[in-house]
Amino acid sequence: MKFNKMQGAGNDFILLDGIRNTYEDYSTMAKQLCNRRYGIGGDGLMIAEKSDVADIKMVYYNSDGSKGEMCGNGIRCFSKFVYEEELVNTDEIKIETGDGVKTAYLTVDNDVVKEVTIYMGIARMSPKEIPVSLNTERVLNEKISIKGKELEYSAVLIGVPHAVIIEDDLEKVDINSIGEEMEKHSLFPKRINVNFIEILERNKIKIKTWERGAGRTLACGTGSCSGAYIANLLGMVDEEVIVETEGGILKIKIVGDEVFMTGSAETTFKGEIEWE
């Protein structure tokens, strides 16, 4: 079984061509291949498949074997993968995901994808859509008790559900402990990604993320979009925001409730593994 290993802002993935090849039980495959000691290692597994509604379909599994609706850093890697592996032949790609069809705009130089902009769609804050077990119009500046400490958070659905917590100094926050407990809190029936952000300037934020189904990751594309969107909604940043993740830089643009994400993607290596 041939695979590509790729990363976007330090968020790393295993990518497979599911058009020319047929595989089964992706959940088990994700758990085994994403294992960093006994497999290839990765935050997630992506498979390219045929689509009836777009140019191509992205199937995504987290490293714990759970299926994900979307992945921001992942879809940039996926866009580069399907273009360079000649599964599509256009630099504007419609991609079917579990969160609807997304559009990828590729910057290409000598047939190599250098940068990708993704139209992430419309940010949604209704508790029913995210979902969050609250009877409010939107989830903004709500309170939650984690590890005996009351935290203020907002929540938004951009591809997948995200909670955003604004802190003065991320170095003083126990990201892993709080993130792990909050992900599985009863308020969030489908679990939730947890993002901690620090406002650096009107056009720059820092972010650290605990991902649902993957744990602590160096970056999260949809999380970066969510952090920038909430900070903008609260009047703390402008419409164009540079996001400093632990693994790299992303550029987020907010137009009303629409969100665009721009960043690079890299093929770290290609290989082949025996799979029964």
FINUMI-205367 format. One record per residue (C-alpha): residue in one letter; x, y, z; residue number from 1. Coordinates in nm, 2 decimals. Example, Ala and Ser with C-alpha at 12.3 -4.5 7.8 and 13.67 -1.06 7.14 Angstrom:
BEGIN
<pt residuo="A" xx="1.23" yy="-0.45" zz="0.78" num="1"/>
<pt residuo="S" xx="1.37" yy="-0.11" zz="0.71" num="2"/>
***
This chain:
BEGIN
<pt residuo="M" xx="0.00" yy="0.00" zz="0.00" num="1"/>
<pt residuo="K" xx="0.15" yy="0.33" zz="-0.11" num="2"/>
<pt residuo="F" xx="0.11" yy="0.64" zz="0.10" num="3"/>
<pt residuo="N" xx="0.22" yy="1.00" zz="0.12" num="4"/>
<pt residuo="K" xx="0.31" yy="1.16" zz="0.46" num="5"/>
<pt residuo="M" xx="0.23" yy="1.53" zz="0.47" num="6"/>
<pt residuo="Q" xx="0.22" yy="1.82" zz="0.71" num="7"/>
<pt residuo="G" xx="0.06" yy="2.16" zz="0.73" num="8"/>
<pt residuo="A" xx="0.18" yy="2.39" zz="1.01" num="9"/>
<pt residuo="G" xx="0.31" yy="2.08" zz="1.19" num="10"/>
<pt residuo="N" xx="-0.03" yy="1.90" zz="1.18" num="11"/>
<pt residuo="D" xx="0.07" yy="1.57" zz="1.01" num="12"/>
<pt residuo="F" xx="-0.13" yy="1.32" zz="0.80" num="13"/>
<pt residuo="I" xx="-0.11" yy="1.00" zz="0.60" num="14"/>
<pt residuo="L" xx="-0.28" yy="1.03" zz="0.26" num="15"/>
<pt residuo="L" xx="-0.40" yy="0.74" zz="0.04" num="16"/>
<pt residuo="D" xx="-0.53" yy="0.72" zz="-0.31" num="17"/>
<pt residuo="G" xx="-0.87" yy="0.56" zz="-0.27" num="18"/>
<pt residuo="I" xx="-0.97" yy="0.61" zz="-0.64" num="19"/>
<pt residuo="R" xx="-0.70" yy="0.38" zz="-0.79" num="20"/>
<pt residuo="N" xx="-0.70" yy="0.15" zz="-0.49" num="21"/>
<pt residuo="T" xx="-0.97" yy="0.00" zz="-0.27" num="22"/>
<pt residuo="Y" xx="-0.93" yy="-0.03" zz="0.11" num="23"/>
<pt residuo="E" xx="-1.16" yy="-0.13" zz="0.39" num="24"/>
<pt residuo="D" xx="-1.21" yy="-0.05" zz="0.76" num="25"/>
<pt residuo="Y" xx="-1.04" yy="0.29" zz="0.76" num="26"/>
<pt residuo="S" xx="-1.11" yy="0.33" zz="1.13" num="27"/>
<pt residuo="T" xx="-0.88" yy="0.04" zz="1.22" num="28"/>
<pt residuo="M" xx="-0.63" yy="0.16" zz="0.96" num="29"/>
<pt residuo="A" xx="-0.62" yy="0.51" zz="1.11" num="30"/>
<pt residuo="K" xx="-0.55" yy="0.38" zz="1.46" num="31"/>
<pt residuo="Q" xx="-0.27" yy="0.15" zz="1.34" num="32"/>
<pt residuo="L" xx="-0.10" yy="0.37" zz="1.08" num="33"/>
<pt residuo="C" xx="-0.12" yy="0.69" zz="1.29" num="34"/>
<pt residuo="N" xx="0.05" yy="0.52" zz="1.59" num="35"/>
<pt residuo="R" xx="0.38" yy="0.70" zz="1.63" num="36"/>
<pt residuo="R" xx="0.57" yy="0.40" zz="1.77" num="37"/>
<pt residuo="Y" xx="0.42" yy="0.11" zz="1.58" num="38"/>
<pt residuo="G" xx="0.29" yy="0.27" zz="1.26" num="39"/>
<pt residuo="I" xx="0.38" yy="0.56" zz="1.03" num="40"/>
<pt residuo="G" xx="0.27" yy="0.83" zz="1.28" num="41"/>
<pt residuo="G" xx="0.02" yy="1.11" zz="1.22" num="42"/>
<pt residuo="D" xx="-0.26" yy="1.32" zz="1.35" num="43"/>
<pt residuo="G" xx="-0.50" yy="1.17" zz="1.10" num="44"/>
<pt residuo="L" xx="-0.56" yy="0.96" zz="0.79" num="45"/>
<pt residuo="M" xx="-0.71" yy="1.10" zz="0.46" num="46"/>
<pt residuo="I" xx="-0.84" yy="0.91" zz="0.17" num="47"/>
<pt residuo="A" xx="-0.91" yy="1.06" zz="-0.18" num="48"/>
<pt residuo="E" xx="-1.23" yy="0.91" zz="-0.33" num="49"/>
<pt residuo="K" xx="-1.46" yy="0.99" zz="-0.62" num="50"/>
<pt residuo="S" xx="-1.74" yy="1.24" zz="-0.56" num="51"/>
<pt residuo="D" xx="-2.08" yy="1.28" zz="-0.72" num="52"/>
<pt residuo="V" xx="-2.11" yy="1.65" zz="-0.61" num="53"/>
<pt residuo="A" xx="-1.76" yy="1.79" zz="-0.64" num="54"/>
<pt residuo="D" xx="-1.42" yy="1.73" zz="-0.81" num="55"/>
<pt residuo="I" xx="-1.31" yy="1.49" zz="-0.54" num="56"/>
<pt residuo="K" xx="-1.40" yy="1.36" zz="-0.20" num="57"/>
<pt residuo="M" xx="-1.19" yy="1.38" zz="0.12" num="58"/>
<pt residuo="V" xx="-1.26" yy="1.11" zz="0.37" num="59"/>
<pt residuo="Y" xx="-1.09" yy="1.19" zz="0.71" num="60"/>
<pt residuo="Y" xx="-1.02" yy="0.99" zz="1.02" num="61"/>
<pt residuo="N" xx="-0.86" yy="1.11" zz="1.34" num="62"/>
<pt residuo="S" xx="-0.57" yy="0.91" zz="1.49" num="63"/>
<pt residuo="D" xx="-0.80" yy="0.75" zz="1.74" num="64"/>
<pt residuo="G" xx="-1.01" yy="0.59" zz="1.46" num="65"/>
<pt residuo="S" xx="-1.30" yy="0.83" zz="1.49" num="66"/>
<pt residuo="K" xx="-1.43" yy="0.99" zz="1.17" num="67"/>
<pt residuo="G" xx="-1.40" yy="1.36" zz="1.13" num="68"/>
<pt residuo="E" xx="-1.62" yy="1.59" zz="0.93" num="69"/>
<pt residuo="M" xx="-1.34" yy="1.82" zz="0.82" num="70"/>
<pt residuo="C" xx="-0.98" yy="1.92" zz="0.89" num="71"/>
<pt residuo="G" xx="-0.84" yy="2.26" zz="0.80" num="72"/>
<pt residuo="N" xx="-0.47" yy="2.18" zz="0.78" num="73"/>
<pt residuo="G" xx="-0.56" yy="1.84" zz="0.64" num="74"/>
<pt residuo="I" xx="-0.76" yy="1.98" zz="0.35" num="75"/>
<pt residuo="R" xx="-0.46" yy="2.19" zz="0.24" num="76"/>
<pt residuo="C" xx="-0.24" yy="1.88" zz="0.24" num="77"/>
<pt residuo="F" xx="-0.52" yy="1.69" zz="0.06" num="78"/>
<pt residuo="S" xx="-0.54" yy="1.96" zz="-0.21" num="79"/>
<pt residuo="K" xx="-0.17" yy="1.94" zz="-0.27" num="80"/>
<pt residuo="F" xx="-0.18" yy="1.56" zz="-0.28" num="81"/>
<pt residuo="V" xx="-0.47" yy="1.52" zz="-0.53" num="82"/>
<pt residuo="Y" xx="-0.31" yy="1.79" zz="-0.76" num="83"/>
<pt residuo="E" xx="0.04" yy="1.66" zz="-0.76" num="84"/>
<pt residuo="E" xx="-0.07" yy="1.29" zz="-0.78" num="85"/>
<pt residuo="E" xx="-0.28" yy="1.40" zz="-1.08" num="86"/>
<pt residuo="L" xx="-0.62" yy="1.29" zz="-0.93" num="87"/>
<pt residuo="V" xx="-0.74" yy="1.64" zz="-1.04" num="88"/>
<pt residuo="N" xx="-0.60" yy="1.87" zz="-1.30" num="89"/>
<pt residuo="T" xx="-0.72" yy="2.22" zz="-1.20" num="90"/>
<pt residuo="D" xx="-0.58" yy="2.47" zz="-0.95" num="91"/>
<pt residuo="E" xx="-0.93" yy="2.55" zz="-0.82" num="92"/>
<pt residuo="I" xx="-1.07" yy="2.24" zz="-0.66" num="93"/>
<pt residuo="K" xx="-1.42" yy="2.16" zz="-0.52" num="94"/>
<pt residuo="I" xx="-1.37" yy="1.91" zz="-0.24" num="95"/>
<pt residuo="E" xx="-1.66" yy="1.71" zz="-0.08" num="96"/>
<pt residuo="T" xx="-1.62" yy="1.68" zz="0.29" num="97"/>
<pt residuo="G" xx="-1.83" yy="1.58" zz="0.59" num="98"/>
<pt residuo="D" xx="-1.91" yy="1.95" zz="0.63" num="99"/>
<pt residuo="G" xx="-2.02" yy="2.01" zz="0.27" num="100"/>
<pt residuo="V" xx="-1.82" yy="2.12" zz="-0.04" num="101"/>
<pt residuo="K" xx="-1.51" yy="2.34" zz="0.02" num="102"/>
<pt residuo="T" xx="-1.32" yy="2.52" zz="-0.24" num="103"/>
<pt residuo="A" xx="-0.94" yy="2.51" zz="-0.26" num="104"/>
<pt residuo="Y" xx="-0.74" yy="2.78" zz="-0.45" num="105"/>
<pt residuo="L" xx="-0.39" yy="2.66" zz="-0.53" num="106"/>
<pt residuo="T" xx="-0.08" yy="2.86" zz="-0.59" num="107"/>
<pt residuo="V" xx="0.13" yy="2.65" zz="-0.82" num="108"/>
<pt residuo="D" xx="0.49" yy="2.69" zz="-0.94" num="109"/>
<pt residuo="N" xx="0.63" yy="2.43" zz="-1.20" num="110"/>
<pt residuo="D" xx="0.36" yy="2.18" zz="-1.11" num="111"/>
<pt residuo="V" xx="0.44" yy="2.21" zz="-0.74" num="112"/>
<pt residuo="V" xx="0.17" yy="2.35" zz="-0.50" num="113"/>
<pt residuo="K" xx="0.33" yy="2.62" zz="-0.29" num="114"/>
<pt residuo="E" xx="0.03" yy="2.75" zz="-0.10" num="115"/>
<pt residuo="V" xx="-0.34" yy="2.68" zz="-0.06" num="116"/>
<pt residuo="T" xx="-0.63" yy="2.90" zz="0.03" num="117"/>
<pt residuo="I" xx="-0.94" yy="2.73" zz="0.15" num="118"/>
<pt residuo="Y" xx="-1.29" yy="2.88" zz="0.16" num="119"/>
<pt residuo="M" xx="-1.40" yy="2.73" zz="0.49" num="120"/>
<pt residuo="G" xx="-1.76" yy="2.84" zz="0.46" num="121"/>
<pt residuo="I" xx="-1.99" yy="3.01" zz="0.71" num="122"/>
<pt residuo="A" xx="-1.91" yy="3.02" zz="1.08" num="123"/>
<pt residuo="R" xx="-2.21" yy="2.89" zz="1.28" num="124"/>
<pt residuo="M" xx="-2.27" yy="2.97" zz="1.65" num="125"/>
<pt residuo="S" xx="-2.61" yy="2.82" zz="1.72" num="126"/>
<pt residuo="P" xx="-2.59" yy="2.56" zz="2.01" num="127"/>
<pt residuo="K" xx="-2.80" yy="2.32" zz="1.81" num="128"/>
<pt residuo="E" xx="-2.56" yy="2.32" zz="1.51" num="129"/>
<pt residuo="I" xx="-2.23" yy="2.31" zz="1.70" num="130"/>
<pt residuo="P" xx="-2.37" yy="2.12" zz="1.92" num="131"/>
<pt residuo="V" xx="-2.37" yy="2.26" zz="2.27" num="132"/>
<pt residuo="S" xx="-2.63" yy="2.17" zz="2.53" num="133"/>
<pt residuo="L" xx="-2.74" yy="2.53" zz="2.60" num="134"/>
<pt residuo="N" xx="-3.06" yy="2.72" zz="2.54" num="135"/>
<pt residuo="T" xx="-2.91" yy="3.04" zz="2.40" num="136"/>
<pt residuo="E" xx="-2.91" yy="3.20" zz="2.06" num="137"/>
<pt residuo="R" xx="-2.54" yy="3.16" zz="2.02" num="138"/>
<pt residuo="V" xx="-2.25" yy="3.04" zz="2.24" num="139"/>
<pt residuo="L" xx="-2.06" yy="3.35" zz="2.33" num="140"/>
<pt residuo="N" xx="-1.88" yy="3.43" zz="2.65" num="141"/>
<pt residuo="E" xx="-2.03" yy="3.14" zz="2.84" num="142"/>
<pt residuo="K" xx="-1.90" yy="2.99" zz="3.17" num="143"/>
<pt residuo="I" xx="-1.77" yy="2.64" zz="3.23" num="144"/>
<pt residuo="S" xx="-1.60" yy="2.48" zz="3.53" num="145"/>
<pt residuo="I" xx="-1.30" yy="2.27" zz="3.44" num="146"/>
<pt residuo="K" xx="-1.05" yy="2.13" zz="3.70" num="147"/>
<pt residuo="G" xx="-1.22" yy="2.34" zz="3.97" num="148"/>
<pt residuo="K" xx="-1.16" yy="2.66" zz="3.77" num="149"/>
<pt residuo="E" xx="-1.43" yy="2.87" zz="3.60" num="150"/>
<pt residuo="L" xx="-1.34" yy="2.95" zz="3.24" num="151"/>
<pt residuo="E" xx="-1.51" yy="3.18" zz="2.99" num="152"/>
<pt residuo="Y" xx="-1.55" yy="3.03" zz="2.64" num="153"/>
<pt residuo="S" xx="-1.72" yy="3.08" zz="2.31" num="154"/>
<pt residuo="A" xx="-1.81" yy="2.80" zz="2.07" num="155"/>
<pt residuo="V" xx="-1.84" yy="2.79" zz="1.69" num="156"/>
<pt residuo="L" xx="-1.88" yy="2.54" zz="1.41" num="157"/>
<pt residuo="I" xx="-1.63" yy="2.59" zz="1.13" num="158"/>
<pt residuo="G" xx="-1.60" yy="2.25" zz="0.97" num="159"/>
<pt residuo="V" xx="-1.60" yy="2.08" zz="1.32" num="160"/>
<pt residuo="P" xx="-1.70" yy="2.21" zz="1.66" num="161"/>
<pt residuo="H" xx="-1.46" yy="2.44" zz="1.84" num="162"/>
<pt residuo="A" xx="-1.45" yy="2.61" zz="2.18" num="163"/>
<pt residuo="V" xx="-1.23" yy="2.92" zz="2.21" num="164"/>
<pt residuo="I" xx="-1.08" yy="3.04" zz="2.54" num="165"/>
<pt residuo="I" xx="-0.90" yy="3.38" zz="2.54" num="166"/>
<pt residuo="E" xx="-0.61" yy="3.40" zz="2.78" num="167"/>
<pt residuo="D" xx="-0.36" yy="3.67" zz="2.87" num="168"/>
<pt residuo="D" xx="-0.06" yy="3.44" zz="2.87" num="169"/>
<pt residuo="L" xx="-0.07" yy="3.09" zz="2.71" num="170"/>
<pt residuo="E" xx="0.25" yy="2.98" zz="2.89" num="171"/>
<pt residuo="K" xx="0.06" yy="2.98" zz="3.22" num="172"/>
<pt residuo="V" xx="-0.22" yy="2.76" zz="3.09" num="173"/>
<pt residuo="D" xx="-0.23" yy="2.38" zz="3.14" num="174"/>
<pt residuo="I" xx="-0.34" yy="2.31" zz="2.78" num="175"/>
<pt residuo="N" xx="-0.34" yy="1.93" zz="2.80" num="176"/>
<pt residuo="S" xx="-0.52" yy="1.89" zz="3.13" num="177"/>
<pt residuo="I" xx="-0.79" yy="2.14" zz="3.06" num="178"/>
<pt residuo="G" xx="-0.83" yy="2.04" zz="2.69" num="179"/>
<pt residuo="E" xx="-0.87" yy="1.67" zz="2.77" num="180"/>
<pt residuo="E" xx="-1.14" yy="1.73" zz="3.03" num="181"/>
<pt residuo="M" xx="-1.33" yy="1.99" zz="2.83" num="182"/>
<pt residuo="E" xx="-1.33" yy="1.78" zz="2.51" num="183"/>
<pt residuo="K" xx="-1.54" yy="1.52" zz="2.68" num="184"/>
<pt residuo="H" xx="-1.76" yy="1.75" zz="2.90" num="185"/>
<pt residuo="S" xx="-2.13" yy="1.67" zz="2.90" num="186"/>
<pt residuo="L" xx="-2.21" yy="2.01" zz="2.75" num="187"/>
<pt residuo="F" xx="-2.07" yy="1.89" zz="2.42" num="188"/>
<pt residuo="P" xx="-2.26" yy="1.58" zz="2.30" num="189"/>
<pt residuo="K" xx="-2.03" yy="1.52" zz="2.01" num="190"/>
<pt residuo="R" xx="-1.72" yy="1.63" zz="2.20" num="191"/>
<pt residuo="I" xx="-1.53" yy="1.94" zz="2.11" num="192"/>
<pt residuo="N" xx="-1.20" yy="2.08" zz="2.00" num="193"/>
<pt residuo="V" xx="-1.05" yy="2.32" zz="2.25" num="194"/>
<pt residuo="N" xx="-0.85" yy="2.63" zz="2.15" num="195"/>
<pt residuo="F" xx="-0.66" yy="2.87" zz="2.38" num="196"/>
<pt residuo="I" xx="-0.57" yy="3.20" zz="2.22" num="197"/>
<pt residuo="E" xx="-0.37" yy="3.50" zz="2.32" num="198"/>
<pt residuo="I" xx="-0.41" yy="3.84" zz="2.14" num="199"/>
<pt residuo="L" xx="-0.07" yy="3.97" zz="2.03" num="200"/>
<pt residuo="E" xx="-0.18" yy="4.26" zz="1.80" num="201"/>
<pt residuo="R" xx="-0.48" yy="4.37" zz="1.61" num="202"/>
<pt residuo="N" xx="-0.37" yy="4.14" zz="1.33" num="203"/>
<pt residuo="K" xx="-0.20" yy="3.87" zz="1.52" num="204"/>
<pt residuo="I" xx="-0.29" yy="3.60" zz="1.77" num="205"/>
<pt residuo="K" xx="-0.12" yy="3.30" zz="1.92" num="206"/>
<pt residuo="I" xx="-0.30" yy="2.97" zz="1.96" num="207"/>
<pt residuo="K" xx="-0.26" yy="2.63" zz="2.13" num="208"/>
<pt residuo="T" xx="-0.50" yy="2.35" zz="2.05" num="209"/>
<pt residuo="W" xx="-0.63" yy="2.03" zz="2.20" num="210"/>
<pt residuo="E" xx="-0.80" yy="1.84" zz="1.92" num="211"/>
<pt residuo="R" xx="-1.10" yy="1.61" zz="1.95" num="212"/>
<pt residuo="G" xx="-0.99" yy="1.26" zz="1.87" num="213"/>
<pt residuo="A" xx="-0.62" yy="1.35" zz="1.84" num="214"/>
<pt residuo="G" xx="-0.51" yy="1.52" zz="2.16" num="215"/>
<pt residuo="R" xx="-0.25" yy="1.80" zz="2.16" num="216"/>
<pt residuo="T" xx="-0.14" yy="1.89" zz="1.81" num="217"/>
<pt residuo="L" xx="0.10" yy="2.15" zz="1.68" num="218"/>
<pt residuo="A" xx="-0.17" yy="2.32" zz="1.48" num="219"/>
<pt residuo="C" xx="-0.53" yy="2.31" zz="1.39" num="220"/>
<pt residuo="G" xx="-0.66" yy="2.48" zz="1.08" num="221"/>
<pt residuo="T" xx="-1.03" yy="2.49" zz="1.17" num="222"/>
<pt residuo="G" xx="-0.92" yy="2.59" zz="1.53" num="223"/>
<pt residuo="S" xx="-0.72" yy="2.88" zz="1.39" num="224"/>
<pt residuo="C" xx="-1.02" yy="2.99" zz="1.19" num="225"/>
<pt residuo="S" xx="-1.24" yy="2.96" zz="1.50" num="226"/>
<pt residuo="G" xx="-1.00" yy="3.16" zz="1.72" num="227"/>
<pt residuo="A" xx="-0.96" yy="3.44" zz="1.47" num="228"/>
<pt residuo="Y" xx="-1.34" yy="3.45" zz="1.41" num="229"/>
<pt residuo="I" xx="-1.43" yy="3.47" zz="1.78" num="230"/>
<pt residuo="A" xx="-1.16" yy="3.73" zz="1.85" num="231"/>
<pt residuo="N" xx="-1.29" yy="3.94" zz="1.55" num="232"/>
<pt residuo="L" xx="-1.65" yy="3.90" zz="1.67" num="233"/>
<pt residuo="L" xx="-1.55" yy="4.04" zz="2.01" num="234"/>
<pt residuo="G" xx="-1.38" yy="4.33" zz="1.85" num="235"/>
<pt residuo="M" xx="-1.03" yy="4.23" zz="1.95" num="236"/>
<pt residuo="V" xx="-0.87" yy="4.18" zz="1.61" num="237"/>
<pt residuo="D" xx="-0.92" yy="4.29" zz="1.25" num="238"/>
<pt residuo="E" xx="-1.06" yy="4.10" zz="0.96" num="239"/>
<pt residuo="E" xx="-0.72" yy="3.97" zz="0.84" num="240"/>
<pt residuo="V" xx="-0.53" yy="3.78" zz="1.11" num="241"/>
<pt residuo="I" xx="-0.20" yy="3.60" zz="1.13" num="242"/>
<pt residuo="V" xx="-0.22" yy="3.30" zz="1.35" num="243"/>
<pt residuo="E" xx="0.09" yy="3.17" zz="1.53" num="244"/>
<pt residuo="T" xx="0.04" yy="2.80" zz="1.59" num="245"/>
<pt residuo="E" xx="0.29" yy="2.58" zz="1.77" num="246"/>
<pt residuo="G" xx="0.38" yy="2.44" zz="1.43" num="247"/>
<pt residuo="G" xx="0.37" yy="2.73" zz="1.19" num="248"/>
<pt residuo="I" xx="0.19" yy="3.04" zz="1.06" num="249"/>
<pt residuo="L" xx="-0.16" yy="3.05" zz="0.91" num="250"/>
<pt residuo="K" xx="-0.34" yy="3.35" zz="0.76" num="251"/>
<pt residuo="I" xx="-0.71" yy="3.39" zz="0.82" num="252"/>
<pt residuo="K" xx="-0.95" yy="3.63" zz="0.65" num="253"/>
<pt residuo="I" xx="-1.30" yy="3.70" zz="0.77" num="254"/>
<pt residuo="V" xx="-1.56" yy="3.84" zz="0.55" num="255"/>
<pt residuo="G" xx="-1.88" yy="3.88" zz="0.75" num="256"/>
<pt residuo="D" xx="-1.95" yy="3.52" zz="0.87" num="257"/>
<pt residuo="E" xx="-1.74" yy="3.37" zz="0.59" num="258"/>
<pt residuo="V" xx="-1.39" yy="3.25" zz="0.66" num="259"/>
<pt residuo="F" xx="-1.09" yy="3.19" zz="0.44" num="260"/>
<pt residuo="M" xx="-0.77" yy="3.02" zz="0.55" num="261"/>
<pt residuo="T" xx="-0.43" yy="3.03" zz="0.37" num="262"/>
<pt residuo="G" xx="-0.12" yy="2.83" zz="0.44" num="263"/>
<pt residuo="S" xx="0.14" yy="2.60" zz="0.30" num="264"/>
<pt residuo="A" xx="0.15" yy="2.22" zz="0.28" num="265"/>
<pt residuo="E" xx="0.45" yy="1.99" zz="0.25" num="266"/>
<pt residuo="T" xx="0.51" yy="1.63" zz="0.15" num="267"/>
<pt residuo="T" xx="0.76" yy="1.50" zz="0.41" num="268"/>
<pt residuo="F" xx="0.81" yy="1.16" zz="0.25" num="269"/>
<pt residuo="K" xx="0.64" yy="0.89" zz="0.04" num="270"/>
<pt residuo="G" xx="0.65" yy="0.52" zz="0.12" num="271"/>
<pt residuo="E" xx="0.49" yy="0.18" zz="0.10" num="272"/>
<pt residuo="I" xx="0.36" yy="-0.05" zz="0.38" num="273"/>
<pt residuo="E" xx="0.22" yy="-0.40" zz="0.38" num="274"/>
<pt residuo="W" xx="-0.15" yy="-0.41" zz="0.47" num="275"/>
<pt residuo="E" xx="-0.36" yy="-0.72" zz="0.48" num="276"/>
***
